[in-house]
Amino acid sequence: MVIDAYSHVFPQRLIDALSDVKPSAELAALRAQSKHNFEHERRLAYMDQHGFDIQVLVLARPPVWLGMERADIHRLTRVANESIAEFAARRPDRFLGVGVLPVVDDTMMAEFERIHGELGLKGVLIFSNIEGKPLDDPSMWPLYERAAAVDFPIWIHPQHANYYPWIRKDVLDRVLAWPFDTSLAMARLVYGGVFERFPSIKFVTHHMGGMIPHFANRIAAFAETSAEEYAKLGLGGEAGPKLTGSALDHFRHFYNDCISNGSPEAVTVAVNFFGADHVLFGTDFPFGPDNGERWPLDELRTIKTMPMSEDDRARILYRNAQHLMKLPATAPR
């Protein structure tokens, strides 16, 4: 069995609604990009052909929300969540939907209850920064408290951030800045004490947790120096709450997809750091070459052929997703 826990979707109803409010190059690209984003039967045919049993549908193109008025965000978020639920409901045996909250406020917390209840979605998506604010900003804590209380997983997708004006040349905003922003988001959740307060909360990161597994020793080395010592050097600024245990122990709470663009070496680093029980099969479908159809096959080939125990392989391909989303434990087909 194969469950793709991080595939993308962008229903046509939402594209049209966003175009009426805020036309953008991102939306134009969606119309021109892979039709798998919004064509139901085409998507199913691809899954059937290549052995993808279930896809978890996570909204694509987070920059479409940037610069939008809050009232428009509120209204269009409802359209987004309804359209994802409608897409999934046409084949509930093959699709599981994840809702989206581009921002968090009282109105969006009411939408969270709709995502979790009425719409029957399996999780909620947030972005790695919320209009430039870090994920341990006080505005985010009501979401974490409620998600932890009802055991509802939170997907994180990287978002554009203001680094340098030249970051978009050669698509570096996506190639390098997105994994970096994911890493910063994870660090703010850790050092901001989110796992300290809600140890059972579940987050799913994109691209194997960005830089974290690759720089784990650096994180540990810097943690050996206290905030007081950094302050003497004029470094660090205000520290977050004191953590129980090491920072690396907190980072290992994250669930992470295995998107490596076909690199077994990178997957090995992620599995060694997070553990096979915290890595999910994911593909970024339908983005990339060949109408978005090549990258998923690279990911599937990597996980199916790289050295690991068959138990770990099954965990990554489907068991971890079943556990995370409380799905029936079914045998592989």
N, C-alpha and C positions, 0 to 999 in steps of 0.2 A: 504494500500500500504506500502511496505517496500523497502527502498533504503539503501543498505549497502555502506556507504560513505568511508569506510576504509577496503577494502578487498585487498588481495595481488595476484599478478600474476608474473610469470617469464617464458616467452615463450621459447620454446625449441631452436628457432633460436638464441636467446641471450645467452643461456647456452652454446651452441656450439661455438659461436663466442668468448665468454670470455675464454672458455677452451683452445682455440688455442693460446691465448695471456698470460693468467695468471691462470693456473690450481690452485685450492685451495680446502681446506677442506669445505669451504662454498658452492662451486659449487658441490662438491661430495655429500654433504648433500642434496642439491636441487634435484639431480638426484634420491636419495634414498627416499626422503620425499614424501609428498602427490602428486599424479599425477594431482590433481586439479590445481596445479600451471601452467600446460601447456597443459592439455587435455580439449579441448573446450566442447565436448559433455558430458563428465563426469561431468563437472562443472554445465552445464545447467540442467542436470538431478537432481543434488542435490538441486539446487535452486527451481526447479519445485516441488520437493517432499516436501520441507519445507517452501515454501511461501516467498522466497526472489525474489522480482520483478525485481530489478535492482542492479547490483554491480558496484561500482566505482573501477577501476583496478589501484592499486598503486604498483609499483615495490617492490619486496621483497629483503631481504638480502643485506643491504647497505654495510657491510664489504667487499663485493667482489670488490669494487672500491678502497680500500685502497692500497697504495704503487704502484699504476700503473703510468706509464709514461703519461704525459699530452697528447701527440699525440694519444696514444692508447685510453685514456679517450674520446677525441674528436670523434674518429671514432666509438667507441663502444656505445657512447651515442646516436649517430644517429641510430645505429642498435636497441638499446633499444626502442627508441621512435617509430620507424617504426614498430617494432614487437608488441608493445602494441596497436598501432593504428590498425594494421591488425587483432589482436585478437578481439578487440572491434567491428570492422567493420563487422565481420561475423554475429553478432546479435546486431545491434545498438539500438534495442528496449530493450535489456537486459543488455548491457555493456556500460559503459562510461570510457574512458581511461584518465589517468593522465600521462603526460610526466615526464621526470627526467632530472635534471641538477646536476651531482655529484660535479661539480665545476662551478664557474662563471668567465668568461673572455670574450674577444671580440668574440671568436669563439662560445662560448656557448650562448652569447646573440643573435647571428644569429640563433642558434638552437632554442632559445626561440620563435623567430618569426615564425619558422617552426611549432613548437608545437602549437602555438596559431592560426596559419593560415592554412597552407597546410594540416597538419595531423589531424585537427579537434578534438584535445584533449581538455579536459574540465578544466585543471589546470596543475600545474607543481609541482614536488616533489623536495625538497632540504633536506639536512641532518642537524642534530642539531649542528654539527660542520663541517667545510669545511677544511679537511686536518689539523685539530687541530686549525683552526682559528674560532673566534666567529662570530655569525651571524650579528653583527654590524661592522664587518671588512669593510674597504672602498671598497674592491673588490665586495661586495655584493650590494652596493647601486644602481648601474645601473639596476639590476634586480628589486629591489623594486620600483624604479621610473617608469619603464616600466609596471610592473604588476599593479601598482596603476592606471596608465594612461588608461589602457585597461580593468580594472576591472577583472583581471584574478587571481583566487585564488591560493595560494601557500600551498601545503601540507608540513608538516615537519615530518620526521621520525628520530628517534634517531640513532646515529652512535657511534661506538666504540670510546673511548677516553683513553688517557694514565693516568690512575689513579694509580693503583698499579699492579705489575706483577701477583699478586694472584687473581685479580678480575674475571678471567675466571673460577676459581674453582667453581663447583656447579652451573654453568651458571649464576653467579651473575652479569656478564657483561650485561646480558639481563634482569634478574629479577629486579635488583635494579639500576644498573648504567644507563640503558637506560631511565627510567623515570626521573632520576636525570639530565641526559644530556639534556633531553627535557626541564626541568625546567630552567636550565642555559641558554639554547637557547632563551626561552621566555623572561627571565630577560634581556638578552643582547639586544633583540629587543626593549623592553620597555625602559630600562635605556639608551640605545644608541640613543633614540629619533626617532625611525622609525615611530611610530604612531603619534608622534608630527609633523613630516614632511608630512606623508601620512596617515591622519586619516581614510581614506576609504579603506586602504589596507586590504586584507583578508588572514589570515593564518588559517590552519587547523592542530591542534596538535593531536598526538597519545596518547592513554591511559589517556584521560580526563584532559590533561594539566599537567600531572605528579604530582609534589608536590604542585603546586601553590594553588589550592583551599583548600588544607588541611593546608597550612601554611600561609593563607592570613593574619591572625592577627599578625603573627610574621613579615611578610613583612611590614605591617602598623606600627608596633611598632618600628622597626628599622628605618623606614622613618622619624620618629619624631625627630631623632637625625641628625643634619646637617653634611654635608661633612666636614665642618670646625672643628666641634667637634671631629669627627673621626681622622682628620689629627693631632690634638693635641695629640692624643693617639698613633700616629704612625700607624693608621689603615686606610684601605679603598683605598689608592692610588688616582689616578686621577679619578674624578667623570665625569659622562656623562653630557649631556646638561640638563639644568633645565627644568623640566616637567611642563606643564600646567595641573593643577589638581593633584590628587593623583596618585601614581603608580598603585594602585589597579584599578582605572578607566581605565588605559591603558591596564592592564592585561585582563580586561573584553572585550576588542576588539577581542580576539582570539575566533575562532570557535574550537570545540573540539569533538572528537568522544566520545562515551559512553563506551568504552571497559573497563569493570570492572571485567571480569571473573565471572560474575553472582552475583555481590554484589550490592543490591539495596541501601545499606547504603552509599557506595562510590558514586554511581550515584547521590544520593540525595545531597551529599556535593557539587558535581560538578555543578548540576543544581542550587542549592541555590547561588553559587558564580557567575557562568557565566550567568545564566538565561537560561530558556528553549529554547529561540530563538538562543542560541549559542552552543547548544549541538546537535550532529549528531549521528544517529545510525551507529555503526561500529562494526566489528566482528573479525578482524585479520585473517579471512579465507585465506588460508587453513592450518593454523598452530595449533598446539596443539594435543590432543589425538584423537584417533579414526580416523586416516587419515585426521586430520584437521576438522572433522565434528562436534565435540562436542561443542567447544567454541561458535560458532555462535548461536547454539540453546540455550545455557545458556544466551547469551546476549538478544536474542529475547524474551525469557521467562521473563527475568528481566524487560524489558521495557514494555511488554504487561501486566504484573501483578502487578507491584509496584504502590503504591498510587500516583496519580497525576491527574490533570484534563485531560479530553479527548482531549482538544485543545492542551495542552502541549505534550501529547503522540503523537498526529499527527505531531506536529512540529518536534519532535525528530525522528520519524520513517521515515518521508519523506518530510515534507514541508520545513524544513531548507535546506536540500540538493537541493530541487527544486529552492529555492531562490538563493542559493550560486552559482549554476551552470547555472542559467537562463533557467531552464527546464519548459516546459508547466505545468501549474497547473492542474493536473489530479486528479480525485477522486479516493479513494482507491478501489481496486478490491475485 
